[in-house]
Amino acid sequence: MGRYGDLTGISLEEALSRINGACKDTCEEMVVPLGEAYGMITSRDHVSGIDVPSFPRSAMDGYAVRASDTEGARPDRPVPLKVIDEINAGEVSRFSYSEGTAVRIMTGAKIPEGYDSVVKQEDTDQGTAEVLIHQEISAYMNYCPVGENMASGDMAVPAGTRIGRIEAGLLAGCGFGEVHVRRPLRVGIVSTGSELTRPGESLAEGRIYNSISYMIASSVRSLGFEVSYDRLCPDEEDVIQGALLEALDASDMVITTGGVSVGNKDLIHGVLDDIGAHKLFYRVSLSPGSPTVFAVYEDKPILCLSGNPFAALVNFDLYFHEAAASIMAAPCLKLKREKTIAGAPYEKVNKMRRIIRGRYEGGKAYPVGKKNRSSVFSDMTECNCYMDIPAGHTLSAGDAVEILRFLS
């Protein structure tokens, strides 16, 4: 067995299993106002304590009636009903049903007791003292019953759910002014490479701008998490080690970029060894980014990515989402794997399982980009998924293929 023992040559599935086994649920619960909870992860089940709506409501502007009173109504022989009240949304009628009557009612208003349907105003003469009904209707037409949206005791939003616009609406409709959520994950980023320059600074000959940390930081923030540390380091082992320890102290998880291969300036392995981090894997049987390292230091995960932008982004997506899902007890954070069919061919034969750029639309997945190099990411603007190509395989249009959908 080589220097790295059983850390190398493992499958993607084995790598993800090791992450799940090592990452612990560490982000504690907190209570926040609903208006501040967008993008956060619920820490407990939120069950509705009320029926939504709690009263029968009109689905439109019209007249509350008893359906049986409209029997035989048609445009050339309308049925007259006495209008005994008019109510708007938020108002309550003082009358209950009596035969041959109607109540003028607006959308959202409570339907008075005894009335079982609403005639839309377009099917009447819109009378005030008396209304002519031009259309016979059935019971419970245009009638929103009690609990139509949610009944008391129904699950509004379960634990481990990321609060989006629908979840926020459900919680609001049930009256939750505050919600129980996980504290946002704090992520530290350490970028390594003496060739890197921060955007906005003058670019010396032989150097490049650091793009990867901005992609990673944007990804982290898009999930509602915090970037708690962000530092750019030259290829100097003591500087990298100091930055990594600072990042670990400030964060729940740390991501490094660069320095994970076997060159003279690939220093991450030595730094991890020096601080006593436990490595879970190195060199997964996957392209791009097979040199990726995942380690744990004092229960804090460290994901060490390639210095090539596309390779870094792919492996960030594959492993960060898995780790975050465990730390936040939120399976919804994992990338969604789906089976579909290829809409166009991919003819390159790869010795290793390969993740390529893809676009899913119209029920098919299409390879995107012609270069498919780890250092190229300019064509990622067209992507909304990755396509997972087994080792030694090509794709023809119509072939089955697995994709990983990006989280929105």
C-alpha positions in Angstrom: 0.0 0.0 0.0 1.4 3.4 -1.0 2.1 6.5 1.0 -1.5 7.5 1.3 -2.9 3.9 2.0 -6.6 3.7 1.6 -7.0 7.4 1.0 -6.5 7.1 -2.7 -8.3 5.5 -5.6 -11.7 5.5 -3.8 -15.0 6.1 -5.5 -17.0 9.2 -5.3 -19.7 7.3 -3.3 -17.1 6.1 -0.8 -15.8 9.7 -0.4 -19.3 11.0 0.3 -19.9 8.2 2.8 -16.7 9.1 4.7 -17.8 12.7 4.8 -21.1 11.8 6.2 -19.5 9.6 8.8 -17.1 12.3 10.0 -19.1 15.5 9.8 -21.1 16.2 12.9 -24.3 18.3 13.5 -22.6 21.3 15.1 -24.6 24.4 14.3 -26.8 25.1 17.3 -30.4 26.2 17.3 -31.4 29.8 17.3 -34.8 31.7 17.1 -35.1 34.5 14.6 -38.0 36.7 13.3 -39.6 35.2 10.3 -38.7 38.2 8.2 -35.0 37.5 8.8 -35.2 33.7 8.2 -35.0 33.5 4.4 -32.4 31.0 3.3 -31.9 29.6 6.8 -32.4 25.9 7.8 -35.2 25.0 10.2 -34.0 23.2 13.3 -37.3 21.6 14.3 -40.7 20.8 12.9 -43.1 23.7 12.5 -46.6 22.4 12.8 -49.7 24.6 12.1 -51.7 25.4 15.2 -54.6 26.8 13.2 -56.7 26.0 10.2 -55.7 28.1 7.2 -58.0 29.7 6.5 -59.9 29.4 9.8 -63.2 30.4 8.1 -64.9 29.7 4.7 -63.8 32.4 2.3 -65.1 33.7 -1.0 -62.8 32.8 -4.0 -64.0 35.9 -5.9 -66.2 39.0 -6.0 -69.8 38.1 -6.3 -72.8 37.0 -4.2 -72.9 34.4 -1.4 -75.9 32.2 -2.0 -77.4 28.8 -1.2 -76.8 26.8 -4.4 -80.3 25.3 -4.3 -81.7 28.9 -4.6 -80.1 29.2 -8.0 -81.8 26.1 -9.5 -82.9 26.7 -13.1 -81.2 30.1 -13.4 -80.1 31.1 -16.9 -79.6 34.3 -18.8 -83.0 34.3 -20.4 -84.7 33.3 -17.1 -82.7 34.7 -14.2 -83.6 33.9 -10.6 -84.1 37.0 -8.3 -82.6 37.0 -4.8 -82.9 39.6 -2.1 -79.6 41.2 -1.2 -79.5 41.5 2.6 -75.9 42.6 3.2 -72.6 43.6 1.6 -69.2 42.6 3.0 -65.6 43.2 2.1 -62.5 41.1 3.0 -61.9 41.5 6.8 -65.6 42.2 7.5 -68.1 39.8 9.0 -71.8 39.8 8.1 -74.3 40.2 10.9 -76.8 38.0 8.9 -77.1 34.2 8.5 -78.8 32.5 5.6 -82.5 32.8 5.0 -84.3 31.4 1.9 -84.2 33.4 -1.2 -81.4 35.8 -0.1 -77.9 36.6 -1.1 -75.0 38.6 0.4 -72.8 40.8 -1.8 -69.3 39.6 -1.1 -65.8 40.4 -2.1 -62.8 38.1 -2.6 -61.4 36.8 0.7 -64.4 37.8 2.8 -65.9 35.3 5.2 -68.9 33.5 3.7 -71.9 34.0 6.1 -73.3 31.0 8.0 -75.7 28.9 5.9 -74.5 30.0 2.5 -72.7 27.3 0.6 -71.4 28.9 -2.6 -70.6 32.2 -4.4 -72.0 33.3 -7.8 -69.4 35.4 -9.6 -70.6 38.9 -10.3 -70.2 38.4 -14.0 -73.1 35.9 -13.8 -75.5 38.5 -12.3 -76.9 41.9 -13.0 -74.8 43.1 -10.0 -77.9 44.5 -8.3 -77.8 46.1 -4.9 -81.3 45.5 -3.3 -82.1 42.6 -5.5 -79.8 40.6 -7.7 -80.7 38.6 -10.8 -78.8 35.3 -11.0 -78.1 34.3 -14.6 -76.3 31.0 -14.0 -77.3 28.0 -11.9 -74.4 26.8 -9.7 -73.5 23.8 -7.5 -72.8 23.8 -3.8 -69.3 24.9 -2.8 -68.5 26.6 -6.1 -66.1 29.6 -5.6 -66.0 28.5 -1.9 -62.7 28.2 0.0 -63.4 25.8 2.9 -61.9 25.9 6.4 -58.4 24.5 6.3 -58.2 24.5 2.5 -54.6 25.5 2.6 -53.6 23.8 5.8 -55.4 22.1 8.7 -54.5 22.5 12.4 -51.9 19.9 13.2 -50.6 19.7 9.6 -46.8 20.0 9.1 -46.1 23.5 7.8 -42.3 23.2 7.4 -40.3 20.2 8.7 -36.9 20.3 10.4 -34.0 20.4 8.0 -35.8 22.6 5.4 -34.2 25.6 3.8 -36.6 28.5 4.1 -37.5 29.9 0.7 -40.4 32.0 -0.5 -43.0 29.2 -0.3 -41.8 28.1 3.2 -41.9 31.7 4.4 -45.4 32.1 3.1 -46.5 28.9 4.8 -45.0 29.9 8.1 -46.5 33.3 7.9 -49.9 31.9 7.0 -49.8 29.7 10.1 -48.9 32.7 12.3 -45.3 32.0 13.0 -43.7 35.3 13.8 -40.5 33.6 14.9 -38.9 30.4 13.7 -36.4 27.9 15.1 -33.4 27.6 12.8 -29.8 26.5 12.7 -27.1 29.1 13.1 -25.7 29.8 9.7 -22.6 27.7 8.8 -19.4 29.8 9.1 -17.0 28.9 6.3 -13.3 30.0 6.1 -11.5 30.2 2.8 -7.7 30.0 2.4 -6.4 30.5 -1.1 -2.8 29.4 -1.7 -0.5 30.3 -4.6 2.3 32.9 -5.0 1.0 33.6 -8.5 -2.3 34.9 -7.2 -3.3 38.5 -7.0 -6.5 40.0 -5.6 -8.9 41.6 -8.1 -8.5 45.4 -8.2 -4.7 45.2 -7.7 -2.1 45.7 -10.4 -1.3 42.5 -12.1 2.4 41.8 -12.4 3.9 39.7 -15.2 3.4 35.9 -14.6 0.6 36.4 -12.1 -3.1 35.8 -12.3 -6.1 37.1 -10.5 -7.6 34.9 -7.8 -11.0 33.9 -9.1 -11.7 30.7 -7.3 -12.2 32.2 -3.8 -14.8 34.5 -5.2 -16.7 31.6 -6.8 -16.5 29.7 -3.5 -17.5 32.7 -1.3 -20.5 33.5 -3.6 -21.6 29.8 -3.5 -21.4 29.8 0.3 -23.3 33.1 0.7 -26.0 31.9 -1.8 -26.8 29.1 0.6 -27.4 31.6 3.4 -24.0 30.8 5.1 -21.3 33.2 6.3 -17.8 33.6 5.0 -16.0 34.0 8.3 -12.4 34.1 7.0 -10.9 34.8 3.6 -7.1 35.0 3.1 -4.7 34.8 0.2 -1.4 33.1 1.0 1.9 32.8 -0.9 3.4 29.3 -1.2 5.1 29.4 2.2 4.3 26.6 4.5 4.4 28.6 7.8 2.1 31.3 6.3 -0.4 28.7 5.1 -0.4 26.9 8.4 -1.0 30.1 10.3 -3.8 31.1 8.0 -5.4 27.6 8.2 -5.3 27.6 12.0 -6.8 31.1 12.1 -9.5 30.0 9.7 -10.3 27.0 11.8 -10.6 29.1 14.9 -13.1 31.4 13.1 -15.1 28.9 11.2 -17.1 25.6 11.3 -15.5 24.4 8.1 -12.5 25.6 6.1 -11.9 25.4 2.3 -8.4 25.7 0.8 -7.6 26.1 -2.8 -4.3 25.1 -4.5 -1.3 23.1 -3.3 -3.0 19.7 -3.2 -1.0 17.8 -5.9 2.6 16.6 -5.6 4.7 19.5 -6.9 7.4 21.2 -4.9 5.0 24.0 -3.9 2.1 21.7 -3.1 2.3 22.2 0.6 -1.2 21.4 1.9 -0.4 17.8 2.7 2.5 18.8 5.0 0.4 21.5 6.6 -2.4 19.1 7.4 0.1 16.6 8.8 1.8 19.3 10.9 -1.4 20.4 12.6 -2.6 16.8 13.2 -5.6 16.8 10.9 -7.1 13.5 10.1 -7.3 12.9 6.3 -10.4 11.1 5.0 -9.4 10.8 1.4 -7.0 12.0 -1.3 -7.3 11.3 -5.0 -10.8 10.1 -5.6 -11.2 8.2 -8.9 -12.8 11.1 -10.6 -11.9 13.8 -13.1 -11.5 16.7 -12.8 -9.9 17.4 -9.4 -8.9 14.0 -8.3 -6.2 15.3 -6.0 -8.8 16.9 -3.7 -8.2 16.3 0.0 -10.8 16.1 2.7 -9.7 16.2 6.3 -11.0 16.8 9.8 -9.3 18.8 12.6 -11.0 18.8 16.0 -14.3 17.9 14.5 -14.0 20.7 11.9 -14.0 19.7 8.2 -11.3 20.9 5.9 -11.9 20.6 2.1 -8.7 21.2 0.1 -9.4 21.9 -3.6 -7.4 22.1 -6.8 -6.1 25.5 -8.0 -7.8 25.0 -11.3 -11.1 26.9 -11.4 -13.4 24.3 -12.9 -11.9 21.4 -11.0 -12.2 23.5 -7.8 -15.8 24.3 -8.4 -16.9 20.8 -9.3 -15.3 19.3 -6.2 -16.6 22.1 -4.0 -20.1 21.3 -5.2 -19.6 17.5 -4.8 -18.2 17.6 -1.3 -19.1 20.9 0.4 -22.8 20.3 -0.1 -22.5 16.8 1.4 -20.6 18.1 4.5 -22.9 21.1 5.0 -25.9 18.7 4.9 -24.5 16.8 7.7 -23.3 19.8 9.8 -26.7 21.5 9.4 -28.8 18.2 9.6 -30.4 19.3 6.3 -30.4 16.7 3.5 -32.0 19.4 1.3 -28.5 20.9 0.9 -27.2 18.0 -1.1 -27.0 18.2 -4.9 -29.9 16.5 -6.5 -28.9 13.5 -8.6 -31.4 12.6 -11.4 -31.5 10.2 -14.3 -32.3 11.7 -17.8 -31.3 11.3 -21.4 -28.5 13.0 -23.3 -29.7 15.6 -25.9 -26.4 15.6 -27.7 -23.3 13.4 -27.9 -20.1 13.5 -25.8 -17.5 11.6 -27.7 -14.4 11.8 -25.6 -13.4 8.5 -23.9 -12.0 9.1 -20.4 -10.0 6.6 -18.5 -11.5 7.9 -15.3 -15.1 8.8 -14.3 -15.7 12.3 -15.4 -17.9 15.2 -14.4 -18.6 17.5 -17.3 -20.5 20.8 -17.8 -24.1 20.3 -18.7 -27.4 22.1 -19.3 -30.7 20.5 -18.5 -33.7 21.7 -20.5 -36.7 20.2 -22.2 -36.2 16.9 -20.3 -32.7 16.3 -21.7 -29.1 17.1 -20.7 -26.7 18.7 -23.1 -22.9 18.8 -22.8 -21.8 22.5 -22.6 -18.4 23.8 -23.8 -15.9 22.5 -26.2 -12.7 22.6 -24.2 -13.7 20.7 -21.0 -10.5 21.7 -19.3 -10.1 22.1 -15.5 -8.6 25.6 -16.0 -11.5 26.9 -18.1 -14.7 28.1 -16.5 -15.9 30.9 -18.9 -18.5 28.5 -20.3 -20.0 27.8 -16.9 -22.5 30.6 -17.4 -24.5 28.3 -19.7 -24.6 25.4 -17.1 -27.3 24.4 -14.7 -26.1 20.9 -14.0 -23.1 18.5 -14.2 -23.2 15.3 -16.3 -21.7 12.2 -14.7 -19.9 10.1 -17.3 -18.6 6.6 -16.3 -15.0 5.7 -17.0 -14.5 4.5 -20.6 -17.9 5.7 -21.8 -19.0 8.1 -24.4 -22.5 9.5 -24.9 -24.8 9.5 -27.9 -28.0 11.5 -28.2 -30.7 9.5 -26.5 -28.4 7.6 -24.1 -29.3 7.5 -20.4 -27.2 9.7 -18.3 -27.1 10.9 -14.6 -27.0 14.5 -13.8 -26.4 16.6 -10.7 -28.6 19.6 -10.6 -27.3 22.9 -9.1 -29.1 24.2 -6.0 -30.9 27.5 -6.8 
